[in-house]
């Protein structure tokens, strides 16, 4: 079943290519959505796809790229889809 996943990752997650690595993993898993840096220093991600693929993506986000230091990950699953066409990120 296709679901959406909203993730907010806290810690040293900006300036370490987190959005780029999230896009690579999302593309690999066939997920759509986007990622952006937040003003509070976190990274916010919305992703849509099969539930099992979203779980794999969430596990990846909990680890992040090797330069990141993850302190906390908030997330929630939902069923209301925005029907993204691909995965992108804001600068």
DSSP file (Angstrom, degrees, kcal/mol; ACC not computed):
  #  RESIDUE AA STRUCTURE BP1 BP2  ACC     N-H-->O    O-->H-N    N-H-->O    O-->H-N    TCO  KAPPA ALPHA  PHI   PSI    X-CA   Y-CA   Z-CA
    1    1 A X              0   0    0      0, 0.0    50,-1.5     0, 0.0     2,-0.4   0.000 360.0 360.0 360.0 135.3    0.0    0.0    0.0
    2    2 A X  E     +A   50   0A   0     48,-0.2     2,-0.3    49,-0.1    48,-0.2  -0.614 360.0 164.6 -79.9 131.8    1.3    3.4   -0.9
    3    3 A X  E     -A   49   0A   0     46,-2.8    46,-2.2    -2,-0.4     2,-0.3  -0.823  32.1-117.4-135.4 173.8    1.7    5.8    2.0
    4    4 A X  E     -AB  48  78A   0     74,-2.5    74,-2.3    -2,-0.3     2,-0.4  -0.872  19.9-160.1-114.5 154.9    3.4    9.1    2.9
    5    5 A X  E     -AB  47  77A   0     42,-2.7    42,-2.5    -2,-0.3     2,-0.5  -0.996   2.5-162.5-136.5 126.9    6.1    9.6    5.4
    6    6 A X  E     -AB  46  76A   0     70,-2.6    70,-1.9    -2,-0.4     2,-0.4  -0.952  16.3-177.8-111.0 127.9    7.0   12.9    7.0
    7    7 A X  E     -AB  45  75A   0     38,-2.9    38,-2.9    -2,-0.5     2,-0.4  -0.972  16.9-170.2-129.4 137.5   10.4   13.0    8.7
    8    8 A X  E     -AB  44  74A   0     66,-2.9    66,-2.7    -2,-0.4     2,-0.5  -0.984  13.4-163.4-127.0 121.7   12.3   15.7   10.7
    9    9 A X  E     -AB  43  73A   0     34,-2.9    34,-2.1    -2,-0.4     2,-0.3  -0.901   4.5-165.4-111.7 127.4   15.9   15.0   11.4
   10   10 A X  E     + B   0  72A   0     62,-3.1    61,-2.8    -2,-0.5    62,-1.2  -0.768  44.8  52.2-111.4 154.4   17.8   16.9   14.1
   11   11 A X  E    S- B   0  70A   0     -2,-0.3     2,-1.5    59,-0.2     3,-0.3  -0.912 109.9 -16.1 126.5-151.8   21.5   17.2   14.8
   12   12 A X  E    S+ B   0  69A   0     57,-2.2    57,-1.5    -2,-0.3    30,-0.1  -0.688  88.1 128.2 -87.4  86.2   24.4   18.0   12.5
   13   13 A X        +     0   0    0     -2,-1.5     5,-0.5    28,-0.6     2,-0.4   0.438  45.3  78.5-123.9  -5.6   22.4   17.4    9.4
   14   14 A X  S    S+     0   0    0     -3,-0.3    29,-0.0    27,-0.2    28,-0.0  -0.862  95.9  22.3-105.3 144.6   22.9   20.6    7.4
   15   15 A X  S    S+     0   0    0     -2,-0.4    -1,-0.2    53,-0.0    -3,-0.0   0.622 102.0  89.9  79.2  12.9   26.1   21.2    5.4
   16   16 A X  S    S-     0   0    0     -3,-0.4    51,-0.3    49,-0.0    52,-0.2   0.111 105.6-103.6-126.1  19.1   26.8   17.4    5.3
   17   17 A X  S  > S+     0   0    0     50,-0.1     4,-2.4     3,-0.1     5,-0.2   0.757  70.6 146.7  65.8  28.6   25.0   16.6    2.0
   18   18 A X  H  >  +     0   0    0     -5,-0.5     4,-2.5     1,-0.2     5,-0.2   0.927  69.9  48.3 -62.5 -45.2   22.0   15.1    3.8
   19   19 A X  H  > S+     0   0    0     -6,-0.2     4,-2.3     1,-0.2    -1,-0.2   0.904 111.9  50.2 -63.2 -40.5   19.5   16.2    1.3
   20   20 A X  H  > S+     0   0    0      1,-0.2     4,-2.2     2,-0.2    -1,-0.2   0.931 112.7  45.7 -62.7 -46.1   21.6   14.9   -1.6
   21   21 A X  H  X S+     0   0    0     -4,-2.4     4,-2.2     2,-0.2    -2,-0.2   0.854 110.6  54.2 -67.0 -34.4   22.1   11.5    0.1
   22   22 A X  H  X S+     0   0    0     -4,-2.5     4,-2.7    -5,-0.2    -1,-0.2   0.912 108.8  49.3 -63.6 -41.8   18.3   11.3    0.9
   23   23 A X  H  X S+     0   0    0     -4,-2.3     4,-2.9     2,-0.2     5,-0.2   0.922 109.5  51.4 -63.0 -44.0   17.6   11.9   -2.8
   24   24 A X  H  X S+     0   0    0     -4,-2.2     4,-2.2     1,-0.2    -2,-0.2   0.932 113.7  44.0 -58.6 -45.9   20.0    9.2   -3.9
   25   25 A X  H  X S+     0   0    0     -4,-2.2     4,-2.1     2,-0.2    -2,-0.2   0.907 113.2  51.0 -67.3 -41.9   18.4    6.7   -1.5
   26   26 A X  H  X>S+     0   0    0     -4,-2.7     5,-2.9     2,-0.2     4,-0.9   0.918 111.3  48.2 -61.5 -43.6   14.8    7.7   -2.4
   27   27 A X  H ><5S+     0   0    0     -4,-2.9     3,-0.7     1,-0.2    -1,-0.2   0.915 110.5  52.0 -62.1 -42.4   15.7    7.3   -6.1
   28   28 A X  H 3<5S+     0   0    0     -4,-2.2    -1,-0.2     1,-0.2    -2,-0.2   0.869 114.8  42.1 -60.6 -38.0   17.2    3.9   -5.4
   29   29 A X  H 3<5S-     0   0    0     -4,-2.1    -1,-0.2    -5,-0.1    -2,-0.2   0.504 114.1-115.1 -89.4  -5.4   14.0    2.8   -3.6
   30   30 A X  T <<5 +     0   0    0     -4,-0.9     2,-0.2    -3,-0.7    -3,-0.2   0.809  63.6 149.4  76.2  30.2   11.6    4.4   -6.1
   31   31 A X      < -     0   0    0     -5,-2.9     2,-0.3    -6,-0.2    -1,-0.2  -0.632  33.6-150.0 -95.6 155.3   10.2    6.9   -3.7
   32   32 A X  E     +C   48   0A   0     16,-2.1    16,-2.9    -2,-0.2     2,-0.3  -0.861  46.6  76.8-118.9 157.4    8.9   10.4   -4.6
   33   33 A X  E     -Cd  47  87A   0     53,-2.8    55,-1.8    -2,-0.3     2,-0.3  -0.998  62.3 -94.7 147.1-147.0    8.9   13.6   -2.5
   34   34 A X  E     -Cd  46  88A   0     12,-2.3    12,-2.4    -2,-0.3     2,-0.3  -0.982  13.6-143.1-164.3 167.1   11.4   16.2   -1.4
   35   35 A X  E     +Cd  45  89A   0     53,-1.2    55,-2.2    -2,-0.3     2,-0.3  -0.988  18.9 175.7-138.7 146.2   13.8   17.3    1.3
   36   36 A X  E     -C   44   0A   0      8,-2.4     8,-2.8    -2,-0.3     2,-0.3  -0.994  32.7-110.2-148.8 154.4   14.7   20.8    2.6
   37   37 A X  E     -C   43   0A   0     -2,-0.3     2,-0.3    53,-0.3     6,-0.2  -0.647  35.4-142.0 -78.7 140.2   16.8   22.5    5.3
   38   38 A X    >   -     0   0    0      4,-3.0     3,-1.7    -2,-0.3    -1,-0.0  -0.685  19.8-116.4-101.6 158.3   14.8   24.1    8.1
   39   39 A X  T 3  S+     0   0    0      1,-0.3    -1,-0.1    -2,-0.3    -2,-0.0   0.751 113.2  62.0 -63.9 -24.6   15.6   27.4    9.8
   40   40 A X  T 3  S-     0   0    0      1,-0.0    -1,-0.3     2,-0.0     3,-0.1   0.383 123.6-100.4 -85.1   5.7   16.0   25.5   13.1
   41   41 A X  S <  S+     0   0    0     -3,-1.7   -28,-0.6     1,-0.3   -27,-0.2   0.375  86.9 117.0  94.4  -4.1   19.0   23.5   11.7
   42   42 A X        -     0   0    0    -32,-0.1    -4,-3.0   -29,-0.1     2,-0.4  -0.347  62.6-124.4 -87.7 172.0   16.9   20.3   11.0
   43   43 A X  E     -AC   9  37A   0    -34,-2.1   -34,-2.9    -6,-0.2     2,-0.4  -0.983  21.1-157.3-116.2 132.3   16.2   18.6    7.7
   44   44 A X  E     -AC   8  36A   0     -8,-2.8    -8,-2.4    -2,-0.4     2,-0.4  -0.925  12.3-176.5-112.3 134.7   12.5   18.0    6.8
   45   45 A X  E     -AC   7  35A   0    -38,-2.9   -38,-2.9    -2,-0.4     2,-0.4  -0.988  15.5-168.2-132.9 138.3   11.6   15.3    4.3
   46   46 A X  E     +AC   6  34A   0    -12,-2.4   -12,-2.3    -2,-0.4     2,-0.3  -0.998  19.3 175.1-119.7 130.9    8.3   14.1    2.8
   47   47 A X  E     -AC   5  33A   0    -42,-2.5   -42,-2.7    -2,-0.4     2,-0.4  -0.981  14.1-162.9-136.7 147.6    8.3   10.9    0.9
   48   48 A X  E     +AC   4  32A   0    -16,-2.9   -16,-2.1    -2,-0.3     2,-0.3  -0.984  37.5  88.2-130.2 142.0    5.7    8.7   -0.8
   49   49 A X  E    S-A    3   0A   0    -46,-2.2   -46,-2.8    -2,-0.4   -18,-0.1  -0.978  75.3 -20.5 164.1-169.5    5.8    5.1   -1.8
   50   50 A X  E  >  -A    2   0A   0     -2,-0.3     4,-2.3   -48,-0.2     3,-0.4  -0.378  61.1-120.7 -64.8 141.6    5.3    1.5   -0.7
   51   51 A X  H  > S+     0   0    0    -50,-1.5     4,-2.1     1,-0.2     5,-0.2   0.864 111.0  51.9 -55.1 -42.9    5.3    1.1    3.1
   52   52 A X  H  > S+     0   0    0      1,-0.2     4,-1.8     2,-0.2    -1,-0.2   0.891 110.5  48.5 -63.8 -38.9    8.2   -1.3    3.1
   53   53 A X  H  > S+     0   0    0     -3,-0.4     4,-2.3     2,-0.2    -1,-0.2   0.875 109.4  53.3 -67.8 -37.1   10.4    1.0    1.0
   54   54 A X  H  X S+     0   0    0     -4,-2.3     4,-2.6     2,-0.2    -2,-0.2   0.882 106.4  52.9 -65.0 -37.4    9.5    3.9    3.3
   55   55 A X  H  X S+     0   0    0     -4,-2.1     4,-2.1     2,-0.2    -1,-0.2   0.909 109.6  48.4 -63.5 -41.7   10.6    1.9    6.3
   56   56 A X  H  X S+     0   0    0     -4,-1.8     4,-2.0     2,-0.2    -2,-0.2   0.908 111.6  50.4 -63.2 -41.7   14.0    1.3    4.6
   57   57 A X  H  X S+     0   0    0     -4,-2.3     4,-2.4     2,-0.2    -2,-0.2   0.906 108.5  51.6 -63.5 -42.8   14.2    5.0    3.8
   58   58 A X  H  X S+     0   0    0     -4,-2.6     4,-1.8     1,-0.2    -1,-0.2   0.909 107.7  52.6 -61.2 -42.8   13.5    5.9    7.4
   59   59 A X  H  X S+     0   0    0     -4,-2.1     4,-0.8     1,-0.2    -1,-0.2   0.910 109.6  49.5 -58.5 -42.3   16.2    3.5    8.6
   60   60 A X  H >X S+     0   0    0     -4,-2.0     4,-3.4     1,-0.2     3,-1.1   0.922 108.5  52.4 -61.8 -44.4   18.6    5.2    6.2
   61   61 A X  H 3< S+     0   0    0     -4,-2.4    -1,-0.2     1,-0.3    -2,-0.2   0.804 102.2  59.9 -64.8 -28.6   17.6    8.7    7.5
   62   62 A X  H 3< S+     0   0    0     -4,-1.8    -1,-0.3    -5,-0.2    -2,-0.2   0.753 116.2  33.8 -69.4 -22.9   18.3    7.5   11.1
   63   63 A X  H << S+     0   0    0     -3,-1.1     7,-0.3    -4,-0.8    -2,-0.2   0.844  92.2 179.3 -96.3 -45.8   21.9    6.9   10.0
   64   64 A X     <  -     0   0    0     -4,-3.4    -2,-0.1    -5,-0.1    -3,-0.1   0.024  44.3 -35.0  68.6 179.6   22.4    9.6    7.5
   65   65 A X    >   -     0   0    0      1,-0.1     3,-1.8   -49,-0.1   -47,-0.1  -0.260  69.5-100.3 -68.0 163.1   25.7   10.3    5.5
   66   66 A X  T 3  S+     0   0    0      1,-0.3    -1,-0.1     3,-0.0    -2,-0.0   0.725 121.0  54.7 -62.3 -22.3   28.9    9.7    7.3
   67   67 A X  T 3  S+     0   0    0    -51,-0.3    -1,-0.3   -54,-0.0     2,-0.1   0.612  92.0  93.6 -85.9 -12.0   29.5   13.3    8.2
   68   68 A X    <   -     0   0    0     -3,-1.8     2,-0.4   -52,-0.2   -55,-0.2  -0.390  59.6-155.2 -79.9 157.2   26.1   13.7    9.9
   69   69 A X  E     -B   12   0A   0    -57,-1.5   -57,-2.2    -2,-0.1     2,-0.5  -0.898  14.8-153.7-131.1 103.7   25.4   13.4   13.6
   70   70 A X  E     +B   11   0A   0     -2,-0.4   -59,-0.2    -7,-0.3     3,-0.1  -0.643  22.8 168.1 -83.2 125.8   21.8   12.4   14.1
   71   71 A X  E     -     0   0A   0    -61,-2.8     2,-0.3    -2,-0.5   -60,-0.2   0.747  67.1  -2.5-103.5 -34.9   20.4   13.5   17.5
   72   72 A X  E     -B   10   0A   0    -62,-1.2   -62,-3.1     2,-0.0     2,-0.4  -0.982  53.0-158.8-159.4 144.8   16.7   12.9   17.0
   73   73 A X  E     -B    9   0A   0     -2,-0.3     2,-0.4   -64,-0.2   -64,-0.2  -0.976   8.3-171.0-130.7 118.3   14.3   11.7   14.3
   74   74 A X  E     +B    8   0A   0    -66,-2.7   -66,-2.9    -2,-0.4     2,-0.3  -0.873  19.1 162.7-102.1 140.9   10.6   12.6   14.4
   75   75 A X  E     -B    7   0A   0     -2,-0.4     2,-0.3   -68,-0.2   -68,-0.2  -0.994  20.8-170.8-154.4 158.9    8.4   10.9   11.9
   76   76 A X  E     -B    6   0A   0    -70,-1.9   -70,-2.6    -2,-0.3     2,-0.3  -0.974  16.3-139.4-151.9 141.1    4.8   10.1   11.1
   77   77 A X  E     +B    5   0A   0     -2,-0.3     2,-0.3   -72,-0.2   -72,-0.2  -0.706  27.0 172.8 -94.2 150.1    3.1    7.9    8.4
   78   78 A X  E     -B    4   0A   0    -74,-2.3   -74,-2.5    -2,-0.3    -2,-0.0  -0.915  35.3-140.0-146.9 174.4    0.0    9.0    6.7
   79   79 A X  S    S+     0   0    0     -2,-0.3     2,-0.8   -76,-0.2   -77,-0.1   0.482  71.5 101.7-117.3  -7.8   -2.3    8.0    3.9
   80   80 A X        -     0   0    0    -76,-0.1     2,-0.3     2,-0.0   -77,-0.0  -0.713  61.8-158.3 -81.6 111.3   -3.1   11.4    2.3
   81   81 A X        -     0   0    0     -2,-0.8   -77,-0.1     1,-0.1    -2,-0.1  -0.643  27.7-163.6 -96.2 146.4   -0.9   11.5   -0.7
   82   82 A X        -     0   0    0     -2,-0.3    -1,-0.1     2,-0.0   -49,-0.1   0.456  40.3-130.7 -99.7  -6.7    0.3   14.6   -2.6
   83   83 A X        -     0   0    0      1,-0.1   -50,-0.1   -51,-0.1    -2,-0.0   0.931  28.4-164.1  57.7  54.4    1.3   12.4   -5.6
   84   84 A X        -     0   0    0      1,-0.1    -1,-0.1   -52,-0.1     3,-0.1  -0.325  15.3-145.7 -62.7 150.6    4.8   13.7   -6.2
   85   85 A X  S    S-     0   0    0      1,-0.1     2,-0.2   -52,-0.1    -1,-0.1   0.714  72.8 -14.1 -92.8 -24.7    6.3   12.8   -9.6
   86   86 A X  S    S-     0   0    0    -53,-0.2   -53,-2.8     2,-0.0     2,-0.5  -0.839  78.1 -85.4-157.1-170.2    9.9   12.4   -8.4
   87   87 A X  E     +d   33   0A   0    -55,-0.3   -53,-0.3    -2,-0.2     2,-0.2  -0.966  50.9 156.3-116.5 127.9   12.2   13.2   -5.5
   88   88 A X  E     -d   34   0A   0    -55,-1.8   -53,-1.2    -2,-0.5     2,-0.3  -0.773  26.1-139.9-135.6-179.9   13.9   16.6   -5.2
   89   89 A X  E     -d   35   0A   0    -55,-0.3     2,-0.3    -2,-0.2   -53,-0.2  -0.997  15.4-123.3-148.1 150.7   15.3   19.0   -2.7
   90   90 A X              0   0    0    -55,-2.2   -53,-0.3    -2,-0.3   -71,-0.1  -0.630 360.0 360.0 -91.3 148.8   15.3   22.7   -2.1
   91   91 A X              0   0    0     -2,-0.3    -1,-0.1   -55,-0.1   -55,-0.1   0.412 360.0 360.0 -91.6 360.0   18.5   24.8   -1.8
